[in-house]
Amino acid sequence: MSRVAIVTGASSGIGAATARRLAGEGFHVLAAARRTDRLAGLVDQITADGGTATAVACDVTSDESVAALAQAARQAPGPVTLLVNNAGGARGLDPVETGSVEDWQWMYDVNVLGTLRVTQALLPELAASGAGTIVVVSSTAGFTVYEGGGGYTAAKHAQTAVAGTLRLELCGRPVRVIEIDPGMVKTDEFALVRFGGDAGRAEAVYAGVAEPLLADDVADCIAWCATRPQHVNVDRLVVRPLAQAAQHKVHRAS
C-alpha cells in the first residue's frame, strides 16, 4: 500500500516539481490545482517515469472544492501521510499608498486562507495515519519586508504565523509541521502573474542573476524534509540562491 502525498498548486512551478519528486520517492501523489489540463500532462509524465499520481481539480479558495479534495483523499490507495500546501502567489509590486485592495485580498485568500482550508480538511487523514507531515511553502517574504511588497509580505507573514501556531497546537499528536521559505526562485509563472503577464517586467526580476533557484531545487528541499525519520521535525528551512545574500542584496552580473 502506497503512502499518499497531496500537493496543492501542482499544475506548474514548485508544485509540479514537488509532485514529480515525491512520486520518485515512492508516494502516490494527489496533484491538486485548478488547471486540470496541465495536471493531466503531469500525471502522464509521472506515470511514464514509473510513479503513480492522480489529478484532482481543486481551487483552494473554495470550500466546496477543498471538500472534494478531502473526499478524494479518503478514496486514495493508501494512508495520507503528507500534505504540501504549495498553492500561492503574488500580485503587484505597488506601495502600500496605492496598492490594490483586490490584489491584497487575492493574495490573502490564496496564500493564507487556502492553507487554512486545505489543512483543516486534510488534518483528520494525516493524524489517522499515525505519521503525518504538513509542509507549508511560504517565502523569505514571510519574515522580511521590502518596498512594494506589502501585500505579498503581509500574506506570507500570516502564512508563517499559521504554520508556527499549528506546530504548537499539534504538539503531542503524530503530525509534523514544516515550513519551507525560498528566496529568489525562477519559475515559468510566478513573476508573470505578479506583473499581470508583462514578460519584460517579469524577466527583469532575474536580470543578471546567473543561477537563481529553480523549482526542482525547492522540490528537493521539500522532499528531504518530508522524508526524514518521523521524530525529526525541520521547523523551518530557508533556501536562497548563492547570488542572494538577503532579500535586498542580490549579486547581478553587469
SULTAJO-V728294 format. One record per backbone hydrogen bond with DSSP energy under -1.0 kcal/mol. NH is the residue of the N-H (numbers start at 1). CO is the residue of the C=O. If there is no record, write none. Layout:
nh: [NH:NH]
co: [CO:CO]
This chain:
nh: [4:5:6:7:8:10:16:17:18:19:20:21:22:23:24:26:27:28:29:30:31:32:33:36:39:40:41:42:43:44:45:46:47:48:49:50:51:54:56:58:62:66:67:68:69:70:71:72:73:74:76:78:81:82:83:84:85:86:92:98:99:104:105:106:107:108:109:110:111:112:113:114:116:117:118:119:120:121:122:123:126:127:128:129:130:132:133:134:135:136:137:138:138:140:142:143:149:153:154:155:156:157:158:159:160:161:162:163:164:165:166:167:168:169:170:173:175:176:178:179:180:181:183:186:193:194:195:196:197:198:199:202:203:204:206:209:213:218:219:220:221:222:223:224:225:226:227:228:232:235:237:239:244:245:246:251:253]
co: [79:28:82:30:84:32:12:13:14:15:16:17:18:19:20:23:22:3:52:5:54:7:56:34:35:36:37:38:39:40:41:42:43:44:45:47:46:29:31:33:59:62:63:64:65:66:67:68:69:70:73:76:4:4:133:6:135:84:194:95:95:100:101:102:103:104:105:106:107:108:108:109:112:113:114:115:116:117:118:119:122:123:124:125:127:174:81:176:83:178:85:136:180:182:139:140:146:149:150:151:152:153:154:155:156:157:158:159:160:161:162:163:164:165:166:170:173:132:134:235:136:237:239:213:189:190:191:193:192:195:197:198:199:200:203:206:184:214:215:216:217:218:219:220:221:222:223:225:229:233:179:181:241:249:249:243:208]
